[in-house]
Amino acid sequence: MYATQALTHLVPLAADELDKNKVTPGVLGFLVFAALAVGVWLLMKSMNRHMGKVNFEEAPDPEATPDQEPAACVGQAGTSSARPAGKD
């Protein structure tokens, strides 16, 4: 017997006791909601811990010369001044 068939046999038995104007999720609904809330809180706590370990510093460009800034090299890609010193 499938679960849906079992439920269809039990619904007529509960129809006498069921008040259609007063249906609440009950204790089981609260426990499921509370478990989801605790799970989300633990995930957020773990995410904050992992985000604290992230290093956002950029590594310097190995092809950039120390006297030039990266923004100064943007328009000079085809000229000889954009080449790093010592690589002729």
Secondary structure as GFF3:
##gff-version 3
##sequence-region A 1 88
A	DSSP	alpha_helix	3	14	.	.	.	ID=ss1
A	DSSP	alpha_helix	26	52	.	.	.	ID=ss2
A	DSSP	three_ten_helix	70	76	.	.	.	ID=ss3
A	DSSP	three_ten_helix	80	82	.	.	.	ID=ss4
###
